[in-house]
Amino acid sequence: MKQNKNVFDNVLQLIGNTPLIKLNRMTADFNGDFYAKVEAFNPGHSSKDRIALHIIEEAERQGILSPGDTIIETTSGNTGFSLALVSIIKGYECILAVSSKSSADKIDMLKSMGAKVYVCPAHVKADDPRSYYEVAKRLHEENKGSIYINQYFNQLNIDAHYNSTGPEIWEQTNGEITHLIACSGTGGTISGISKYLKEQNPNVKVIGVDAYGSVLKKYHETREFDDKEIYPYRIEGLGKNLIPTATDFDLIDKFIKVTDEESAHTAREISSTEGLFVGYTSGAAMQAIKQLVEEGEFKASDKIVVMFPDHGSRYMSKVYNDKWMSDQGFFDAKSEVQATIEYIK
């Protein structure tokens, strides 16, 4: 059949070329123009589709992956889903070590994609044998014919975004971008995009978003790892209790920290004001913008791009669940639960 413009051989051809969408209502009183790079438009609903495809295809090019082999990874959910998606199309087995902090929605999605899932305790040290890092390493050793993606320490993580996301943003903004705001977890997204943008214009300012309870901001400022910074937090997909080599700290101008509670409310605000149903880390990135506005970061002439990494459907049991929000103490006198459902009997 003749190939038409919107006909694809498989779902992998839909990865990348996500839209840049102007934010209007939430930013009406802010200096500058704000645009969201909405990665939920990827077929796996997150930016992690990009690295999953790039890393696996590079392994194929190097001859270290053959059909029927096993892909193993450490994940908070999104990378695992993307790896499972690519594995289905390319004929690989997929085994995932997942943090218990990941939402039940994410874990259920991983199982639905045919992955074998090991749920590991979130609040243990990275070198604890029960941590999802160590469990993934053990599974790799036990499974012959497997590769360990190791996104936190894989240069290809950065390369994927240098080759795709960065050029897309530069082209979509006609080279007029002044700021990039992105959450930092593995660091591949922010580092890869920053590397490309700063090669085009060294004056583009890159601001990383970190969580309270994570070591990244202090490490960026001091180049010292301080385990006293580490304590449990709820946001998935940003912050770390180790220093990933997939983060190029020299490409990031500064970090800003956000709270679990404010990020959760801001995610819900994005959905209810901009019509973009986004995840917890998108709320964190937008919350960072609010704080940066208060600090006077932006001018009226600035063009700011914020990364919205994934889709709100991954957080139905958390951020978009009133009971979970209430259980976390996130509803107070200023933000009471507003009943929007009425049952007719």
C-alpha positions as MATLAB code, in Angstrom:
seq = 'MKQNKNVFDNVLQLIGNTPLIKLNRMTADFNGDFYAKVEAFNPGHSSKDRIALHIIEEAERQGILSPGDTIIETTSGNTGFSLALVSIIKGYECILAVSSKSSADKIDMLKSMGAKVYVCPAHVKADDPRSYYEVAKRLHEENKGSIYINQYFNQLNIDAHYNSTGPEIWEQTNGEITHLIACSGTGGTISGISKYLKEQNPNVKVIGVDAYGSVLKKYHETREFDDKEIYPYRIEGLGKNLIPTATDFDLIDKFIKVTDEESAHTAREISSTEGLFVGYTSGAAMQAIKQLVEEGEFKASDKIVVMFPDHGSRYMSKVYNDKWMSDQGFFDAKSEVQATIEYIK';
ca = [
       0.000    0.000    0.000;
       1.225    3.500   -0.784;
       2.469    5.132    2.404;
       0.305    8.136    3.324;
       1.360   10.970    5.585;
      -0.376    9.640    8.711;
       0.109    5.919    8.143;
       2.928    4.248   10.075;
       4.596    0.848    9.997;
       4.541    0.592   13.793;
       4.091    2.657   16.920;
       7.823    3.410   17.228;
       7.594    5.791   14.276;
       5.440    8.071   16.444;
       8.250    8.741   18.919;
       9.455   12.356   18.968;
       8.295   15.524   17.210;
       6.049   16.362   20.164;
       4.217   19.701   20.126;
       5.232   22.935   21.805;
       2.072   24.433   23.310;
       1.743   28.008   24.567;
       0.599   28.365   28.164;
      -1.977   31.105   28.543;
      -4.157   31.233   31.638;
      -1.562   30.183   34.219;
       1.006   32.641   32.883;
      -1.254   35.582   32.099;
       0.353   37.773   34.770;
       3.939   36.596   34.226;
       6.677   38.374   32.290;
       7.612   36.465   29.148;
       6.008   33.927   26.845;
       5.792   30.391   28.195;
       5.626   27.217   26.125;
       5.292   23.603   27.245;
       7.063   20.786   25.428;
       4.341   18.179   25.977;
       6.012   14.769   25.930;
       2.756   12.941   26.666;
       2.203   13.052   22.883;
       4.786   10.287   22.521;
       3.100    6.864   22.065;
       4.315    5.736   25.488;
       3.058    9.037   26.947;
       6.455   10.235   28.182;
       9.845   11.611   27.151;
      11.392    8.248   28.048;
      10.258    6.798   24.700;
      13.125    8.722   23.151;
      15.872    7.154   25.255;
      14.337    3.656   25.148;
      14.357    3.583   21.360;
      17.760    5.249   21.010;
      19.563    3.007   23.524;
      18.039   -0.215   22.191;
      18.759    0.635   18.566;
      22.340    1.554   19.463;
      22.720   -1.835   21.185;
      21.403   -3.464   18.010;
      23.890   -1.527   15.883;
      26.716   -2.727   18.132;
      25.527   -6.319   17.812;
      24.938   -6.852   21.532;
      21.155   -7.372   21.229;
      19.425  -10.105   19.257;
      15.704  -11.011   19.074;
      14.707  -12.998   22.127;
      17.299  -11.323   24.403;
      16.265   -9.658   27.658;
      16.302   -5.953   28.501;
      16.701   -5.080   32.192;
      16.334   -1.668   33.765;
      15.901    0.342   36.926;
      12.887    2.656   36.638;
      10.413    4.834   38.486;
       7.895    3.756   35.853;
       8.130    5.794   32.664;
      11.404    4.430   31.309;
      10.188    0.933   32.070;
       6.973    1.487   30.151;
       8.894    2.842   27.167;
      11.342   -0.075   27.230;
       8.457   -2.535   27.429;
       6.791   -0.823   24.462;
       9.951   -0.990   22.332;
      10.585   -4.582   23.471;
       7.163   -5.679   22.267;
       7.743   -4.330   18.773;
      11.330   -5.590   18.500;
      10.853   -9.008   20.120;
      12.730   -8.718   23.423;
      11.878   -9.819   26.947;
      11.693   -6.999   29.496;
      12.464   -7.180   33.236;
      12.099   -4.074   35.395;
      13.149   -3.175   38.935;
      10.721   -0.505   40.090;
      10.724    1.818   43.084;
       7.850    1.277   45.511;
       7.344    5.063   45.302;
       5.993    4.566   41.792;
       2.230    4.895   41.558;
       0.088    1.771   41.388;
      -1.066    3.042   37.991;
       2.495    2.932   36.640;
       3.134   -0.560   38.007;
      -0.131   -1.856   36.540;
       0.769   -0.319   33.183;
       4.145   -2.071   33.204;
       2.479   -5.407   33.819;
      -0.048   -4.732   31.072;
       2.847   -4.261   28.633;
       4.142   -7.740   29.377;
       7.101   -6.755   31.549;
       8.191   -8.777   34.569;
       8.208   -6.325   37.460;
      10.159   -6.386   40.737;
       8.919   -3.728   43.189;
      11.747   -2.577   45.477;
      11.620   -0.431   48.646;
      12.102    3.242   47.795;
      13.615    4.556   50.995;
      16.804    2.504   51.212;
      20.326    3.553   50.279;
      21.365    3.159   46.651;
      23.903    0.446   47.567;
      21.412   -1.553   49.658;
      20.880   -4.985   48.011;
      17.120   -4.316   48.092;
      17.385   -1.016   46.183;
      16.108   -1.037   42.657;
      19.608   -0.228   41.412;
      21.132   -3.328   43.045;
      18.185   -5.580   42.179;
      18.524   -4.655   38.492;
      22.268   -5.414   38.595;
      21.595   -8.810   40.198;
      18.929   -9.666   37.639;
      21.338   -8.763   34.842;
      23.966  -11.111   36.289;
      21.414  -13.916   36.649;
      19.953  -13.613   33.142;
      22.307  -14.630   30.362;
      21.688  -12.835   27.086;
      20.496   -9.700   28.871;
      21.564   -6.077   28.711;
      21.229   -3.579   31.548;
      20.144   -0.186   30.227;
      21.478    1.649   33.323;
      19.948    4.995   32.354;
      21.490    6.856   35.291;
      25.003    6.173   34.045;
      24.471    5.877   30.291;
      25.779    8.569   27.940;
      23.188    7.455   25.374;
      20.531    8.902   27.691;
      21.982   12.356   27.006;
      22.564   11.626   23.326;
      18.907   10.740   22.734;
      17.776   14.219   23.756;
      20.738   15.949   22.097;
      19.751   14.304   18.816;
      15.988   14.841   19.017;
      14.438   16.990   21.764;
      17.000   19.768   21.630;
      16.779   20.318   17.853;
      12.983   20.148   18.005;
      12.813   22.909   20.643;
      15.310   25.096   18.757;
      13.329   24.775   15.543;
       9.935   25.221   17.210;
      11.034   28.460   18.880;
      12.825   29.703   15.742;
      15.951   29.885   17.865;
      14.372   32.475   20.156;
      14.310   30.391   23.353;
      15.890   32.210   26.329;
      15.213   29.710   29.155;
      14.739   25.960   29.524;
      13.054   24.679   32.688;
      13.258   20.924   33.217;
      13.096   18.463   36.082;
      16.274   16.500   36.678;
      16.240   12.830   37.632;
      18.680   10.784   35.595;
      19.599   14.129   34.040;
      19.559   12.833   30.481;
      16.725   15.069   29.329;
      18.010   18.349   30.727;
      21.648   17.609   29.824;
      20.975   16.509   26.250;
      18.674   19.410   25.468;
      20.997   21.895   27.162;
      24.018   20.640   25.249;
      22.268   21.220   21.924;
      20.722   24.581   22.830;
      23.936   26.016   24.266;
      25.814   25.013   21.117;
      23.335   27.160   19.170;
      23.252   29.992   21.721;
      25.437   29.894   24.872;
      23.177   32.513   26.485;
      20.196   30.150   26.787;
      19.679   29.724   30.536;
      18.997   26.194   31.749;
      17.340   25.731   35.127;
      16.985   22.309   36.711;
      14.148   21.392   39.055;
      15.011   19.309   42.110;
      13.030   17.918   45.036;
      13.499   18.534   48.730;
      15.054   15.271   49.907;
      17.352   15.024   46.878;
      21.094   15.702   46.609;
      21.249   17.278   43.132;
      20.945   21.005   43.905;
      23.620   20.993   46.598;
      25.933   18.849   44.484;
      25.563   21.305   41.591;
      26.518   24.183   43.862;
      29.353   22.527   45.824;
      30.336   19.405   43.824;
      30.056   17.564   47.147;
      27.715   14.644   47.798;
      25.890   15.284   51.071;
      23.824   12.355   52.310;
      22.325   14.629   54.974;
      20.245   16.121   52.136;
      18.502   12.782   51.624;
      15.057   12.080   53.084;
      11.838   10.578   51.697;
       9.757   12.613   49.262;
       6.764   11.803   47.105;
       7.407   13.261   43.648;
       8.356   10.584   41.126;
      10.854   11.062   38.333;
      13.001   13.878   39.670;
      15.723   14.212   42.255;
      18.140   11.493   43.321;
      19.921    9.957   46.319;
      23.033    9.444   44.168;
      24.871   11.407   41.485;
      24.001   10.130   37.994;
      26.770   10.432   35.413;
      23.977   11.029   32.874;
      23.722   14.517   34.404;
      26.193   17.043   33.001;
      26.094   19.607   35.787;
      28.277   22.019   33.795;
      25.433   22.446   31.286;
      22.916   23.505   33.962;
      22.994   27.101   35.147;
      21.181   26.596   38.421;
      18.756   24.366   40.309;
      15.584   25.240   42.156;
      13.818   22.980   44.656;
      10.071   22.427   44.887;
       7.869   20.743   47.470;
       5.710   17.662   47.081;
       2.551   19.521   48.064;
       2.914   22.570   45.840;
       3.924   20.411   42.868;
       0.844   18.220   43.300;
      -1.506   21.191   43.403;
       0.200   22.804   40.420;
      -0.200   19.607   38.357;
      -3.935   19.713   39.066;
      -3.980   23.425   38.196;
      -2.375   22.787   34.804;
      -5.100   20.286   33.984;
      -7.940   22.529   35.106;
      -6.675   25.757   33.511;
      -4.676   24.794   30.409;
      -6.519   21.588   29.500;
      -3.266   19.616   29.576;
      -3.617   16.420   31.637;
      -0.052   16.072   32.856;
       1.864   14.210   35.534;
       3.431   15.025   38.888;
       6.796   16.126   37.464;
       5.056   18.531   35.096;
       3.488   20.091   38.170;
       6.942   20.330   39.724;
       8.361   22.063   36.634;
       5.489   24.552   36.542;
       5.801   25.152   40.277;
       9.452   26.031   39.679;
       8.338   28.633   37.145;
       6.012   30.197   39.715;
       8.908   30.471   42.161;
      11.234   31.859   39.511;
       8.640   34.507   38.630;
       8.585   35.566   42.278;
      12.380   35.839   42.148;
      12.127   38.149   39.120;
      13.888   35.699   36.791;
      12.056   36.576   33.574;
      11.713   39.669   31.364;
       8.766   40.512   29.124;
      10.826   39.650   26.026;
      11.836   36.173   27.255;
      10.656   32.943   25.650;
      10.611   30.155   28.190;
      10.215   26.457   27.398;
       9.187   24.084   30.182;
       9.366   20.313   29.849;
       6.154   18.456   30.704;
       7.545   14.902   30.825;
       4.507   12.629   31.042;
       0.742   12.104   31.193;
      -1.659   12.502   34.103;
      -3.108    9.012   33.638;
      -0.021    7.680   35.427;
      -1.081    9.433   38.633;
      -4.775    8.646   39.020;
      -4.121    6.910   42.346;
      -1.988    9.817   43.572;
      -2.083   13.460   42.478;
      -5.533   13.187   40.892;
      -7.000   11.180   43.755;
      -8.602   13.347   46.442;
      -8.188   10.670   49.122;
      -4.460   10.335   48.434;
      -4.069   14.115   48.491;
      -5.935   14.273   51.768;
      -3.932   11.388   53.263;
      -0.708   13.276   52.480;
      -2.042   16.360   54.256;
      -2.122   18.271   50.975;
      -5.611   19.663   51.487;
      -5.740   22.501   53.999;
      -7.865   25.587   54.675;
      -6.571   27.185   51.477;
      -7.230   24.187   49.290;
     -10.244   22.251   50.467;
     -11.504   19.377   48.362;
     -14.040   20.784   45.931;
     -16.792   18.262   45.182;
     -17.296   18.184   41.434;
     -19.239   14.936   41.201;
     -22.892   14.593   42.178;
     -24.581   11.194   42.116;
     -28.250   11.190   41.119;
     -30.238    8.473   42.856;
];
